[in-house]
Amino acid sequence: MISEGPIVCFGEVLVRLTAPDNELLLQSGRLSVNFGGAETNVAVSLSRLGGASRMASVLPDNAIGRAAFDALRGHGVDVSRLRFVPGRMGLYFLTPGAVRRPSEVIYDRWGSVFAEAEPDAIDWQAMLQGAAALHMSGITPALGPKAAAAALRAAKAANGLGVPVSFDGNYRGKLWALWNGDGPKILRELLACASVAFVDDRDIALVLGQTFGGPDAERQRQAADAAFEAFPTLQRIATTRRVQPSMDHHELSASMSTREGREWVSEAETLTGIVDRIGAGDAFAAGLLHGLRRGFDDQTALDFAKAAACLKHGIPGDFNLASEADVKALLAQEGLDIRR
């Protein structure tokens, strides 16, 4: 259970530059601009669902950083403790997929103010004051040695203060390769601090150096058992499973395991005419954290999280802007008629 109070999200706020109308990147020289980033997406979604969230990050002291600050504040995220320093903002470029052409991401994050911030740049005693949880992901430590040290410092500070840690695996090989960081070792240290983990069998195999066999459900069960044995603090493991007949036709299901050996499954939902799948995993994480904070039972919390992820597929940009009422309407199968 997660208590009431703000969920603190620690990570880099990014500028997202997207090729419009299913074009290839720079095919017409146009790009649409949004803000995003894994932990930022969770903070916004938590706020839009009606709960308190607080962003822990570093922004560039320029017009772009101020615009990001205003965007998060506009969605109700507590930005009062964000720091501004001279430097550049991290970017990523997205070429959306279409038909049989997959989406592609190009990162431009090396040397950003967040990646270059000193590990002790954030006062975690003050940042986590009154916090219900700390949410972070495996993307942050992939940004470089300083960011990796900062992520470990944050997780251990939360443990020391008795604040539960929520961790999303989010392995990004392209980022780790830029500095030859030991991703499995560092992610293993972070996972050891977590109470709730958003990881699948591939993430667990990576950090434990093990292999798991059999059908999807069996592999996930084996991996969860191994993770609970390896990480005594871990209480819940949740993940989505995606089947992709085409770029705009997916089937999304979800599952969750607990240390006590219980398992929950949320059945597959068919999604067609997908607008934007980026941020769906973050919407799932936010939905589950919201449900646990609201006191939903485990099956209801998992169903709510999957429904939140489903709704994100119909919203352009990184952020899931759905409300709790929107998610509950989907769960109630209220239909697609115009709401008047």
C-alpha positions as CSV (number, residue, x, y, z in Angstrom):
1,M,0.0,0.0,0.0
2,I,1.2,3.5,-0.8
3,S,0.1,6.3,1.7
4,E,-1.4,9.6,0.7
5,G,1.1,12.3,-0.1
6,P,3.0,13.4,-3.2
7,I,4.7,10.8,-5.3
8,V,8.1,12.2,-6.2
9,C,9.3,11.5,-9.7
10,F,13.1,11.8,-10.3
11,G,14.3,12.0,-13.9
12,E,15.1,14.2,-16.9
13,V,12.5,16.4,-18.4
14,L,12.9,16.2,-22.2
15,V,11.9,18.0,-25.4
16,R,10.3,15.6,-27.8
17,L,10.6,16.5,-31.5
18,T,8.3,14.3,-33.7
19,A,8.0,14.0,-37.4
20,P,4.3,14.9,-38.2
21,D,1.7,12.9,-40.2
22,N,3.6,9.7,-40.3
23,E,6.5,11.3,-42.2
24,L,10.1,10.2,-41.9
25,L,12.2,12.4,-39.7
26,L,12.8,15.8,-41.5
27,Q,11.1,14.5,-44.6
28,S,9.3,17.9,-44.9
29,G,11.5,19.8,-42.5
30,R,8.7,20.1,-39.9
31,L,8.7,18.8,-36.4
32,S,6.0,18.9,-33.7
33,V,7.3,19.8,-30.2
34,N,6.2,18.4,-26.8
35,F,7.7,17.8,-23.4
36,G,8.2,14.4,-22.0
37,G,10.5,11.8,-20.5
38,A,9.6,8.7,-18.6
39,E,9.4,10.0,-15.0
40,T,8.0,13.3,-16.2
41,N,5.2,11.4,-17.9
42,V,4.4,9.6,-14.6
43,A,4.3,12.8,-12.7
44,V,1.9,14.4,-15.2
45,S,-0.3,11.3,-15.3
46,L,-0.5,11.0,-11.5
47,S,-1.6,14.6,-11.3
48,R,-4.2,14.3,-14.1
49,L,-5.6,11.2,-12.3
50,G,-6.2,13.4,-9.3
51,G,-3.3,12.7,-7.0
52,A,-0.3,14.7,-5.8
53,S,3.0,14.5,-7.7
54,R,6.3,16.3,-7.3
55,M,9.0,16.5,-9.9
56,A,12.7,16.2,-8.9
57,S,14.9,17.3,-11.7
58,V,17.3,19.9,-13.1
59,L,16.3,22.3,-15.9
60,P,18.3,24.6,-18.1
61,D,18.1,28.3,-17.1
62,N,16.7,29.4,-20.5
63,A,13.4,29.8,-22.3
64,I,13.1,26.1,-23.0
65,G,13.6,25.2,-19.4
66,R,11.1,27.8,-18.3
67,A,8.5,26.5,-20.8
68,A,9.0,23.0,-19.4
69,F,8.5,24.3,-15.9
70,D,5.3,26.1,-16.9
71,A,4.0,23.0,-18.8
72,L,4.4,20.7,-15.8
73,R,2.9,23.3,-13.4
74,G,0.0,23.7,-15.8
75,H,-0.8,20.0,-15.4
76,G,-0.8,20.3,-11.6
77,V,2.7,18.8,-10.9
78,D,4.5,20.3,-7.9
79,V,7.5,22.0,-9.5
80,S,8.5,24.2,-6.6
81,R,11.7,22.3,-6.0
82,L,13.0,22.2,-9.5
83,R,16.5,23.7,-10.0
84,F,17.6,25.9,-12.9
85,V,21.2,25.9,-14.0
86,P,23.0,27.1,-17.2
87,G,23.3,24.6,-20.0
88,R,21.3,22.6,-22.5
89,M,18.1,20.5,-22.4
90,G,18.0,16.8,-23.3
91,L,16.1,16.0,-26.5
92,Y,14.8,13.1,-28.4
93,F,13.6,12.8,-32.0
94,L,10.7,10.4,-32.9
95,T,9.9,9.0,-36.2
96,P,6.5,7.4,-35.7
97,G,6.0,4.0,-37.3
98,A,3.3,3.2,-39.9
99,V,2.0,-0.1,-41.4
100,R,5.1,-2.4,-41.3
101,R,7.7,0.4,-40.6
102,P,8.6,0.5,-36.9
103,S,9.0,3.7,-34.9
104,E,12.5,5.0,-34.2
105,V,13.9,7.2,-31.5
106,I,17.2,9.2,-31.7
107,Y,18.5,10.5,-28.4
108,D,20.3,13.8,-28.0
109,R,20.8,13.8,-24.2
110,W,24.6,13.7,-23.7
111,G,25.9,16.7,-21.8
112,S,22.5,18.0,-20.8
113,V,22.1,19.9,-17.5
114,F,20.4,16.9,-15.9
115,A,23.1,14.4,-17.1
116,E,25.9,16.7,-15.9
117,A,24.3,17.6,-12.5
118,E,26.4,16.6,-9.5
119,P,25.1,13.5,-7.7
120,D,24.4,15.6,-4.6
121,A,22.6,18.4,-6.5
122,I,19.2,17.4,-4.9
123,D,18.6,17.6,-1.2
124,W,16.7,14.3,-0.8
125,Q,15.9,15.0,2.8
126,A,13.9,18.0,1.7
127,M,12.7,16.6,-1.6
128,L,11.1,13.5,0.0
129,Q,9.5,15.3,2.9
130,G,6.0,14.0,3.2
131,A,6.4,11.8,0.1
132,A,4.3,8.7,-0.4
133,A,6.8,7.2,-2.7
134,L,9.8,7.9,-5.0
135,H,9.4,6.8,-8.6
136,M,12.4,6.5,-10.9
137,S,13.5,4.4,-13.9
138,G,16.5,2.7,-15.5
139,I,16.8,5.5,-18.0
140,T,18.3,8.0,-15.5
141,P,21.4,6.0,-14.6
142,A,22.0,5.3,-18.3
143,L,22.7,9.0,-19.0
144,G,26.2,8.8,-17.6
145,P,28.3,8.3,-14.4
146,K,27.0,11.3,-12.6
147,A,23.4,10.5,-13.3
148,A,24.0,6.9,-12.3
149,A,25.5,8.0,-9.0
150,A,22.6,10.4,-8.5
151,A,20.0,7.6,-9.1
152,L,21.6,5.4,-6.5
153,R,21.9,8.2,-4.1
154,A,18.1,9.0,-4.5
155,A,17.1,5.4,-4.1
156,K,19.2,4.8,-1.0
157,A,18.0,8.1,0.5
158,A,14.4,7.0,0.1
159,N,15.2,3.7,1.7
160,G,16.8,5.5,4.6
161,L,13.8,7.7,5.1
162,G,11.3,4.8,4.9
163,V,9.9,6.1,1.6
164,P,8.9,3.2,-0.8
165,V,10.7,3.2,-4.1
166,S,8.9,2.5,-7.4
167,F,11.2,1.4,-10.2
168,D,10.6,1.0,-13.9
169,G,13.3,-1.0,-15.6
170,N,13.3,0.9,-18.9
171,Y,16.6,-0.5,-20.2
172,R,18.0,1.7,-23.0
173,G,20.9,0.1,-24.7
174,K,21.7,3.1,-26.9
175,L,22.2,5.3,-23.9
176,W,24.4,2.8,-21.9
177,A,26.6,2.3,-24.9
178,L,27.5,6.0,-25.0
179,W,29.7,5.7,-21.9
180,N,30.1,1.9,-21.6
181,G,28.2,1.9,-18.3
182,D,27.6,-1.4,-16.6
183,G,23.8,-1.3,-17.0
184,P,23.0,-4.7,-15.4
185,K,25.1,-4.0,-12.3
186,I,23.6,-0.5,-11.7
187,L,20.1,-1.6,-12.4
188,R,20.5,-4.5,-10.0
189,E,21.5,-2.1,-7.3
190,L,18.5,0.1,-8.0
191,L,16.1,-2.8,-8.1
192,A,17.4,-3.9,-4.7
193,C,16.0,-0.7,-3.3
194,A,12.5,-1.0,-4.8
195,S,9.2,-2.0,-3.3
196,V,7.3,-1.9,-6.6
197,A,9.0,-2.8,-9.9
198,F,7.7,-2.4,-13.4
199,V,9.8,-5.1,-15.1
200,D,9.3,-8.1,-17.3
201,D,11.2,-11.3,-17.6
202,R,13.7,-9.8,-20.0
203,D,14.6,-7.0,-17.5
204,I,15.0,-9.5,-14.7
205,A,17.1,-11.9,-16.8
206,L,19.4,-8.9,-17.6
207,V,20.0,-7.8,-14.0
208,L,20.3,-11.3,-12.6
209,G,22.2,-12.8,-15.5
210,Q,19.7,-15.7,-15.8
211,T,17.6,-17.1,-18.5
212,F,13.9,-18.1,-18.3
213,G,12.1,-20.4,-20.7
214,G,8.6,-21.5,-21.8
215,P,5.5,-19.5,-22.8
216,D,5.2,-15.8,-21.9
217,A,3.3,-16.3,-18.7
218,E,5.6,-19.1,-17.5
219,R,8.7,-17.0,-18.2
220,Q,7.3,-14.1,-16.3
221,R,6.4,-16.3,-13.3
222,Q,9.9,-17.8,-13.2
223,A,11.4,-14.4,-13.4
224,A,9.2,-12.9,-10.7
225,D,10.1,-15.8,-8.4
226,A,13.8,-15.2,-9.0
227,A,13.5,-11.5,-8.4
228,F,11.6,-11.9,-5.1
229,E,14.3,-14.3,-4.0
230,A,17.1,-11.9,-5.0
231,F,15.6,-8.7,-3.7
232,P,14.0,-8.9,-0.2
233,T,12.6,-5.4,-0.3
234,L,10.5,-6.1,-3.4
235,Q,6.8,-6.6,-2.8
236,R,5.1,-6.3,-6.3
237,I,6.2,-6.8,-9.9
238,A,3.9,-5.5,-12.6
239,T,4.3,-5.5,-16.4
240,T,2.3,-5.2,-19.6
241,R,2.5,-7.6,-22.5
242,R,2.0,-6.3,-26.1
243,V,1.2,-8.2,-29.3
244,Q,1.6,-6.1,-32.5
245,P,-0.2,-7.4,-35.6
246,S,0.6,-4.0,-37.2
247,M,1.8,-0.5,-36.1
248,D,-1.7,0.7,-35.4
249,H,-3.2,-2.5,-34.2
250,H,-2.0,-3.8,-30.8
251,E,-3.3,-6.1,-28.1
252,L,-2.3,-5.0,-24.6
253,S,-2.6,-7.2,-21.4
254,A,-1.0,-6.8,-18.0
255,S,0.0,-9.0,-15.0
256,M,1.1,-8.5,-11.4
257,S,2.8,-10.8,-8.9
258,T,3.4,-10.3,-5.2
259,R,5.9,-11.6,-2.8
260,E,3.2,-13.8,-1.2
261,G,3.0,-15.8,-4.4
262,R,-0.3,-14.3,-5.7
263,E,-0.8,-13.4,-9.3
264,W,-3.3,-11.2,-11.1
265,V,-3.9,-10.9,-14.8
266,S,-5.8,-8.1,-16.8
267,E,-7.0,-9.6,-20.0
268,A,-5.9,-8.3,-23.4
269,E,-7.5,-5.2,-24.9
270,T,-7.5,-4.7,-28.6
271,L,-6.3,-1.3,-29.7
272,T,-6.8,-0.2,-33.3
273,G,-6.1,3.1,-35.0
274,I,-3.4,3.9,-32.5
275,V,-2.5,7.6,-32.3
276,D,0.7,7.5,-30.1
277,R,2.0,4.6,-28.0
278,I,5.0,6.5,-26.5
279,G,4.4,7.0,-22.8
280,A,1.9,4.1,-22.5
281,G,4.2,2.2,-20.1
282,D,4.5,5.4,-18.0
283,A,0.7,5.7,-18.0
284,F,0.5,2.1,-16.8
285,A,3.0,2.8,-14.0
286,A,1.1,5.9,-12.9
287,G,-2.2,4.1,-13.1
288,L,-1.0,1.3,-10.8
289,L,0.6,3.7,-8.3
290,H,-2.6,5.7,-8.3
291,G,-4.7,2.7,-7.7
292,L,-2.5,1.5,-4.8
293,R,-2.5,5.0,-3.3
294,R,-6.3,5.1,-3.6
295,G,-6.6,1.7,-1.8
296,F,-7.9,-0.3,-4.7
297,D,-7.6,-4.0,-4.3
298,D,-4.8,-5.5,-6.5
299,Q,-7.0,-6.7,-9.3
300,T,-8.8,-3.4,-9.6
301,A,-5.5,-1.5,-9.4
302,L,-4.1,-3.7,-12.2
303,D,-7.2,-3.3,-14.4
304,F,-7.1,0.5,-13.8
305,A,-3.5,0.7,-14.8
306,K,-4.0,-1.3,-18.0
307,A,-7.0,0.9,-18.9
308,A,-4.9,4.0,-18.3
309,A,-2.3,2.7,-20.7
310,C,-4.9,1.9,-23.3
311,L,-6.3,5.4,-23.2
312,K,-2.8,6.8,-23.7
313,H,-2.7,5.2,-27.2
314,G,-5.3,7.7,-28.3
315,I,-3.5,10.8,-27.0
316,P,-0.7,12.5,-29.0
317,G,2.5,13.4,-27.2
318,D,4.3,11.8,-24.2
319,F,1.7,12.7,-21.5
320,N,-1.3,10.7,-20.6
321,L,-4.0,13.4,-20.0
322,A,-6.8,11.0,-19.0
323,S,-8.6,11.6,-15.7
324,E,-9.6,9.0,-13.2
325,A,-13.2,9.4,-14.5
326,D,-12.0,8.7,-18.1
327,V,-10.3,5.5,-17.0
328,K,-13.3,4.3,-14.9
329,A,-15.6,5.0,-17.9
330,L,-13.4,2.7,-20.1
331,L,-13.5,0.1,-17.4
332,A,-17.3,0.4,-17.2
333,Q,-17.5,-0.1,-21.0
334,E,-19.6,3.1,-21.3
335,G,-19.1,3.1,-25.1
336,L,-17.8,5.5,-27.6
337,D,-20.8,7.8,-28.2
338,I,-20.2,11.5,-27.9
339,R,-20.5,12.6,-24.2
340,R,-22.9,15.6,-24.0
